[in-house]
Structures are given as C-alpha cells and as structure tokens.
Amino acid sequence: MTEHYDVVIVGAGVAGCAAAIALTQRSPTAKLLLLERKTNETKPRYRIGETLPPHTSTLLQQLGLLESFQAQGNMPAHGTRAIWGSETLQEHTFLYSPYGHGWHLDRSSFDNWLISQAQQRGVTLITGQMITQQEYYADSWSIRIADQSISAKVIIDASGRSAHFGRSQGSQIIKLDQLIGIYRFYQLTDDNNNHDSYTLVESNPFGWWYSSYLPNKQLVVTLMTDSDIAQEQGLLTEHTWTSALQETKQSSQRLIGSEAITSLEVKPAHSQHLSPVCGTAWFATGDAASTFDPLSSLGIFKALRHGLIASYAADDFIQGKSDCCKKYQQFMGGEYRDYLKTREDYYRVEGRFDGELFWRRRGSGGLL
Ligand SMILES: Cc1cc2nc3c(=O)[nH]c(=O)nc-3n(C[C@H](O)[C@H](O)[C@H](O)COP(=O)(O)OP(=O)(O)OC[C@H]3O[C@@H](n4cnc5c(N)ncnc54)[C@H](O)[C@@H]3O)c2cc1C
C-alpha cells in the first residue's frame, strides 16, 4: 500500500514546521507529511539558539501564529550589550524598534510548540524515522520510510545544516569557516538578582562569548571560536573553558549565584550554503539551504522566512510553473551574498585583536 502526499517535509525544526504551516494556508486541501528523525526521548532537553529579534513578529503574524506565540509566556528581550571593538560596554536597545521587544526562548519548548501548531492544522507527523530510499519517476517521488511506501509530488529538505536530502541529490555544502559554539546551561539561585533582558556579547583574542538569561530562571553561556583554535587552546575542556570565562569582564559576572545544570556541549556554527539549493521537485530550506553566524541572531527568523518561501516554491511547482527552482535559487543566492557582506562589516568593527588567528580569518580591523 502506498500512501500519497502532496508534499513531504524532511525535518520538523523551525523551517520544516513553517513550510508545513504556510502550505496549509496556501493550499488547504494539500496532504502534508512532516518527517522528523528524532523523538521526544532523543531530543536534547536544553537546546541552544534561543534569541528572537523583534521583527520575527511579522513572520509569526503571517503564519497565523502570533497570538498563540504570545500566549506561551516567552521572556522579552530588550536588546544587546556588547564589548566589541572597545573596552566600553555598548548598548543596542530594541526600544526604538517599530516591532517592540524580541524574545528569549526555552528553545525546546518553542520547537515542540511549532510542531503542535502544524499538527493542529492537519499536518501528519512521523517521528523517529528517516527516508531510506527515494526515486523520482513519472512526475512523482517514491520514497520509503521504515516499512512504509510513500509517494509525493514535492520534497522540502528542512533537515538543518546536514542538508540530508539535498546531498542525496548530489548537492554540495560549501563551508565558509569552522566556527563552533561551546556552551553550558546554568540554573539561577535566589542570590542572583542580576538577570536583565539583554543578550551579552564580549569579544576576546580567540573568539567571542555570548550569554542570555532565559525563561525558568536559566542562563546560557557560549564561547564562539574556531574548531582548530578550540583544540589548540584546550577550550573543549571544562577547566580551560571556565578559566577563560572567569577572565571576562562582564560575562563572568552573570554566573554569580548560579549552578551549572549541563556539562559542556559543542555545536557546529559555521556559515555554509548548499549548492544547488533545489532540483527537480525538491527545495532545501532553513539551515539546509544556508546557515548564518550566530552573531546575527537571525537563524530562527531566517528559518521561518525560508519555510514561507519554500511553501511558495513547492506550490508553484505543483501548479506546473517551470521557473520556480531558478527563482528560488536566485532568492537564496542573493540572501546569502547580502549576509556575507553584513558578517564582514560586523567582524571588521573589532580591531583590537587583528593579529590573532580567529580575527585575521574574519578581516578584523579591515584587513580582509
Ligand atoms: C551556537 C548557536 C547559537 C545560535 N543562536 C541563535 C539565536 O540566538 N537566535 C537564532 O535565531 N538562531 C540561533 N542559532 C541558529 C538557529 O538555531 C538555527 O538557524 C535554526 O535552528 C535553524 O532551523 P532549521 O529548522 O533550519 O534547522 P534545525 O533547527 O536544525 O531543524 C532540523 C530538523 O531536521 C531533523 N532532521 C535532520 N536530518 C533529518 C532527516 N534525515 N530526516 C528527518 N529529520 C531530520 C533534525 O532532527 C531537526 O529537528 C544558533 C545556532 C548555533 C549553532
């Protein structure tokens, strides 16, 4: 027995859920399958990637999610404080943003909430499974998921930075750098009265720290550096990471009155893009299409936007519009070029460490 779907979406992260929800708006009769390789049991309880800029509300509104999102009680984010380019702490407030404040999320809860929103709109969810075989023949995908046979008109690859489906179609990941995030979550005790609603960023010779207070009286602290520098400096060990943190002027202050609740974890955070980003009857979206440096705080915003755009492309393809992959490729290429320019501008501002490898690689002080 083959189960027929209009669109199969690989990966139930932010981009996959946004694509599914947008498709329910655009073609209410379409049959949609969201496929997630992890289960609630295999997902990490504490997930990094938690700050949303204020303008995300426009996308949540467009997806019909804003009211429910606001009812989740996420913590307001009022801006960024940074030691970047000088010793002075600088404040970039959202006070003047036309969209109001941003948010600090409990990221795991946010991802689960998005999945439930897709399910409430009639999207079928399969968890704990992956596609094991796929073939495009006579205008349709034949795919295998465990012992099930499934057909689909279009596949959306929202599998995150592994771009699992796109790579199975011969696309390649073009990696720009080797940035990683080394992070830890903390629980605040009652003695910690410091907690403000700002993300704190603090540069150092081998990269930069960021930290945010989170809902449920938690704190996340992350060191962003290159994987080879982390190895050479021993920054993957708790002892060296903690000593480096204690040397910071501002970030270390946030730890007063807090206890570590996770061990040190490492996540890849390099910039990359998939080439080509689409092909016959498939489109990559979210981190599967491109990843941005966490300095931008734009990963979730971009995943929501990509989900919307992938839904337009998939629908256009089903309607028989022949140029949809070309248009999709043009949009994604332009967005990535704009991002690279912005990234360069941000790193150039920090000129104090321009002899250091991490900063030389990023053209610090205008040396690129
Ligand atoms: C250190 C760090 C800090 C960050 N901080 C921020 C931040 O503060 N703000 C922000 O906006 N962004 C941040 N980001 C980026 C943000 O987390 C990502 O951009 C965002 O999660 C991308 O969403 P996505 O849905 O494309 O991918 P993901 O969230 O990675 O989701 C992909 C999903 O696909 C599933 N999957 C993978 N392969 C398969 C397969 N073969 N079959 C089925 N399912 C599969 C995965 O299990 C996962 O659920 C940060 C990233 C890092 C590394």
The ligand as an SDF file (V2000), in Angstrom:
LIG
                    3D

 53 58  0  0  0  0  0  0  0  0999 V2000
   25.6680   28.1230   18.9210 C   0  0  0  0  0  0  0  0  0  0  0  0
   24.4390   28.5820   18.1680 C   0  0  0  0  0  0  0  0  0  0  0  0
   23.6640   29.6250   18.6600 C   0  0  0  0  0  0  0  0  0  0  0  0
   22.5430   30.0650   17.9620 C   0  0  0  0  0  0  0  0  0  0  0  0
   21.8140   31.1010   18.4730 N   0  0  0  0  0  0  0  0  0  0  0  0
   20.7230   31.5400   17.7970 C   0  0  0  0  0  0  0  0  0  0  0  0
   19.9260   32.5970   18.3370 C   0  0  0  0  0  0  0  0  0  0  0  0
   20.1890   33.1100   19.4310 O   0  0  0  0  0  0  0  0  0  0  0  0
   18.8550   33.0160   17.6020 N   0  0  0  0  0  0  0  0  0  0  0  0
   18.5330   32.4480   16.4050 C   0  0  0  0  0  0  0  0  0  0  0  0
   17.5620   32.8870   15.7750 O   0  0  0  0  0  0  0  0  0  0  0  0
   19.2550   31.4350   15.8940 N   0  0  0  0  0  0  0  0  0  0  0  0
   20.3220   30.9490   16.5660 C   0  0  0  0  0  0  0  0  0  0  0  0
   21.0340   29.8940   16.0630 N   0  0  0  0  0  0  0  0  0  0  0  0
   20.6340   29.2880   14.7790 C   0  0  0  0  0  0  0  0  0  0  0  0
   19.3200   28.5080   14.8430 C   0  0  0  0  0  0  0  0  0  0  0  0
   19.2940   27.6310   15.9490 O   0  0  0  0  0  0  0  0  0  0  0  0
   19.1570   27.7170   13.5270 C   0  0  0  0  0  0  0  0  0  0  0  0
   19.3910   28.5760   12.4520 O   0  0  0  0  0  0  0  0  0  0  0  0
   17.7400   27.1420   13.3980 C   0  0  0  0  0  0  0  0  0  0  0  0
   17.5400   26.1150   14.3690 O   0  0  0  0  0  0  0  0  0  0  0  0
   17.5340   26.5450   12.0090 C   0  0  0  0  0  0  0  0  0  0  0  0
   16.2860   25.9040   11.9470 O   0  0  0  0  0  0  0  0  0  0  0  0
   16.0500   24.7260   10.9050 P   0  0  0  0  0  0  0  0  0  0  0  0
   14.6360   24.3070   11.0960 O   0  0  0  0  0  0  0  0  0  0  0  0
   16.5180   25.1230    9.5570 O   0  0  0  0  0  0  0  0  0  0  0  0
   17.0340   23.5480   11.3630 O   0  0  0  0  0  0  0  0  0  0  0  0
   17.0410   22.7100   12.7000 P   0  0  0  0  0  0  0  0  0  0  0  0
   16.5500   23.5020   13.8470 O   0  0  0  0  0  0  0  0  0  0  0  0
   18.4070   22.1150   12.7700 O   0  0  0  0  0  0  0  0  0  0  0  0
   15.9740   21.5450   12.4100 O   0  0  0  0  0  0  0  0  0  0  0  0
   16.2320   20.4800   11.5350 C   0  0  0  0  0  0  0  0  0  0  0  0
   15.3950   19.2850   11.9590 C   0  0  0  0  0  0  0  0  0  0  0  0
   15.5620   18.2330   10.9990 O   0  0  0  0  0  0  0  0  0  0  0  0
   15.7310   16.9880   11.6790 C   0  0  0  0  0  0  0  0  0  0  0  0
   16.4540   16.1070   10.7420 N   0  0  0  0  0  0  0  0  0  0  0  0
   17.7600   16.1490   10.3900 C   0  0  0  0  0  0  0  0  0  0  0  0
   18.0310   15.2150    9.4640 N   0  0  0  0  0  0  0  0  0  0  0  0
   16.8630   14.5620    9.2200 C   0  0  0  0  0  0  0  0  0  0  0  0
   16.5000   13.5010    8.3590 C   0  0  0  0  0  0  0  0  0  0  0  0
   17.3790   12.9350    7.5330 N   0  0  0  0  0  0  0  0  0  0  0  0
   15.2140   13.0800    8.3560 N   0  0  0  0  0  0  0  0  0  0  0  0
   14.2920   13.6580    9.1990 C   0  0  0  0  0  0  0  0  0  0  0  0
   14.5840   14.6690   10.0380 N   0  0  0  0  0  0  0  0  0  0  0  0
   15.8480   15.1240   10.0370 C   0  0  0  0  0  0  0  0  0  0  0  0
   16.5050   17.3780   12.9290 C   0  0  0  0  0  0  0  0  0  0  0  0
   16.3770   16.3810   13.9390 O   0  0  0  0  0  0  0  0  0  0  0  0
   15.8380   18.6900   13.3050 C   0  0  0  0  0  0  0  0  0  0  0  0
   14.7070   18.5010   14.1110 O   0  0  0  0  0  0  0  0  0  0  0  0
   22.1590   29.4300   16.7400 C   0  0  0  0  0  0  0  0  0  0  0  0
   22.9250   28.3620   16.2550 C   0  0  0  0  0  0  0  0  0  0  0  0
   24.0500   27.9300   16.9650 C   0  0  0  0  0  0  0  0  0  0  0  0
   24.8530   26.7830   16.4010 C   0  0  0  0  0  0  0  0  0  0  0  0
  1  2  1  0
  2  3  1  0
  2 52  2  0
  3  4  2  0
  4  5  1  0
  4 50  1  0
  5  6  2  0
  6  7  1  0
  6 13  1  0
  7  8  2  0
  7  9  1  0
  9 10  1  0
 10 11  2  0
 10 12  1  0
 12 13  2  0
 13 14  1  0
 14 15  1  0
 14 50  1  0
 15 16  1  0
 16 17  1  0
 16 18  1  0
 18 19  1  0
 18 20  1  0
 20 21  1  0
 20 22  1  0
 22 23  1  0
 23 24  1  0
 24 25  2  0
 24 26  1  0
 24 27  1  0
 27 28  1  0
 28 29  2  0
 28 30  1  0
 28 31  1  0
 31 32  1  0
 32 33  1  0
 33 34  1  0
 33 48  1  0
 34 35  1  0
 35 36  1  0
 35 46  1  0
 36 37  1  0
 36 45  1  0
 37 38  2  0
 38 39  1  0
 39 40  1  0
 39 45  2  0
 40 41  1  0
 40 42  2  0
 42 43  1  0
 43 44  2  0
 44 45  1  0
 46 47  1  0
 46 48  1  0
 48 49  1  0
 50 51  2  0
 51 52  1  0
 52 53  1  0
M  END
$$$$
